[in-house]
Amino acid sequence: MLSVRGISKRFGTTMALDDVSLDVADETVAILGPSGCGKSTLLRVIAGLEQPDSGRVLWDDTDITDTPVHLRDFGLMFQTFALFPHRTVGQNVAFGLEMDDVPAPERQRRVREALEWVGMADMADRKIDGLSGGEKQRVALARTLSPRPRLVMLDEPLGSLDRLIRDRLLHEIRQLLHETTTPAIYVTHDHDEARSVAGRIALMRGGRIIQQGTWSELTTDPADEWVERFLGI
């Protein structure tokens, strides 16, 4: 289980995170909030891409705050997908496995498995430049899942797609995370995405988590008037 305890992070005079605590067990948790509230910074601290000024990140009660990114065994998918244009679909999905020195036969098997998960089993040899936005999103998700990380983190993964594609892929992401039984954190500013993909939602404002719960709990008993307005109650 992931445990974030009292994380604070300042950039110059801006307090990006202010005493944030969060637990994620075998579930998908959505971090929901407006732009600039600290969602992505929190994800980067959990991933090890940013060091907190104070607080701890733990996995199964082991402190990993100072553990390098590549030793955390977490998967992080960015909104921009960050795919390699000079690599094929299959080669992109294989990248994390190569970094982990997975033997070639096992690497090929897991690439096929990950592409099957996202419905692209017949596209391993396709070039990235010829893919649609939705297809690139699927490749990025397959690359994130192929090393079988113990935690998946998705940072606004559907933000650059149109609504029709987003709705379809949102359903597929939810189903895929459920089928692979992978704990996940899903960062978004979209109420519908948070409500659809996650069993529990952590609401952020001004660098703090101000309320956590299911969608029903948040809307039935909002913490304050801002929560009411933000959730559209």
N, C-alpha and C positions, 0 to 999 in steps of 0.2 A: 504493500500500500504506500502511496505517496502522501507525505505529510509536509506541508509548508507552514513554518512557524515564525511569526513576527517579522516577515520580510519587509525591509524598507530600502528604498533606492532613490537617490537624488541625482539629478543632472543639472549642475550649476545651482540656480536658485529654485529650480522646479522639483517638487516632491512627486516623483512618478509613482512610487509605492509607499504606503504609509501603514506599517504594522499589519501586513496581510497574512492571514492564516487560512489554510484550505486543506482538506483531506480528499483523496480520490482512491477508492477501493476498486472492486471489480464492477465498474460502471462507466457510463459516459456522463461527464459533468460539463455543462456549458458555462462559460464565463461571458456574461452579457453586460453590455454597457455602451455608452456613447463613445465616439472617437475621442482619443486623448485621455481616457480615464485610467490607463495603465494596463490594459488587458494584454497587449503584446509584450510589454516589458516584463510582466509576470511570467509569461510563457518563456521568454528568453532567459530569465533567471532560473526557472525550473530546468531548462535545457542545458544550462551551463554557459550560455553565450554572453551573459552578463553576471557580474559578481555583485551580490547585495551589499549594501553598507552595513546592514545588521540583519539578524535572523538566520534561520537554518532551513535547508532542504533535506528531507530524510526519505529513505526508501526502506520499508520494513524495519524502521527504528534505527537504521544505520545512517549516520550523517554523511551526505554526499555533496555538501555545499562547495567543497573545494575539489571535487572529482572532475577531471577533464571531460569535455563533451563526449569524446569517442568511447569513454569507459562507462557512461551512464546507461547505455542500452535503451535510449529513448528515441523514438522516431518523431521528427518535426517536419510538417508540410506547410510551406509558405503560400500566401495568396498568389504570388507571382509564379508558382510552380518550380522555378529554378531548374528547369530541365537543360540538359546538354544538347545543343543543336547539332553537334557533329557526331552524336551517337544515335543509334537506332532506338526504337522503343524498348526492345529487349536489353540492349546495352545500358540504357538508362536505369531500367529496373534492377539490373545486375550490379550497379555501382556500389551500393552499400555492402553487398555480399563480397565483392572484390576487396573492399577495405577491411573486411573481417577475415580475409584469407580463407573463405569457404572453398573447398575443392571444386574443380570445374564440373564434374557430374552432378554433385549436389546443388551447385549454383544454377545449373541449367534447369534442374527439376523445380527448384523454388521459383525461378523466374516464370516458368510455365504455370505453376500453381497460382502465383500472384496475378498474372495476366488473366487467368481463368476467373479469379475472384472478381475482377473489374470488367469482365466481358470482352476482353481484347486478346483472346488466345491466338487468333489468327493474324495478329498485327505486329508480331515481334520484330519483323524485318522492315517495318515502315520507318520513314524518316520523320523526325519531329516537326520539321517545317511544314509538312503536308497534313498535319492533324488539325482538327477543329479545337476550339477552346474546351469543349466538354471532354474530348478525347485526351487532350493534354492533362486535364485535371485527373482523369482516370490513371494515366501513366504515373503522374506524381504520387497518387495514392498507392498504386501498386509498388512503386519504389520505396515508399515509406513503410509498407507492410512486409515486404519481402524478407528483410533481416529478422522478422518476428520480434519486434521490440517489446519490452515489458510495459511500455506506456507509449501511446500515440498522442501527439499534440497537433491540432489542426488550427492554423491561424487564418481566419476569414477565408476558408478554402473556396468559397463560391462567390466571393465578392466581385469578380471580374466577369461573371457570366450573366446572360440575360435570364429573365425570370422563368421562362419555360424550361430551360436546361437546368437551372438551379433547383427547381421543384423536383425534377426527375432524379438528379444526382443526389439530392438530399435524402430521398427515400433509399437510394442505393447505398449511401454511406452509412445510414442508420442500420440497414440490414447487414452490411458487411462487418461493421464493428460488433454487432450482436453475434454473427456466425463465427467470427474469429475469437470471440470472448476476450478482446483486448481492452484493458482500461484506457480511457481516452479523455482528453480535454479539448473541447471545441470552443474556440473563441469567435464571437460574432457580436455585431451591433443589431442584428435582425431578430425580432421577437419570434417570428414564425420558425426560423431555423433553430433557435434555442429550444423552443417548445417541442419541435418535431424530433430532434435528434437526441435530446438528453433527458434522463430521468430526473436529474437534479440541476438546478440553475443557481449560479453565484452571481449576484448583481453587483457591479462595480460602479463607483462614482468617485472622482477626485482622488484616485489612488488607493481607495479602500473598498473592501467588500462590505456592503452595508446590509445585505440580507441574503440568505440561502434557503432553498427549499424546492419543492416541486412547483410546477406552474400553478397548480390549483392552490397551493399554500401561499404563494406570492400574491396571487390575485384576490384571495379570500381575506388575507390579513397583511396588507402592505405595511412596510415599516414606517413610511411617512408619505407626505403629499407628493414629493418628487417621484417616488416609486409608482404611485397611482398614475401620475401624468405620463411617466416614461412607458409604463406598461399599457397605457390607453384604457385604464379602468373607468 
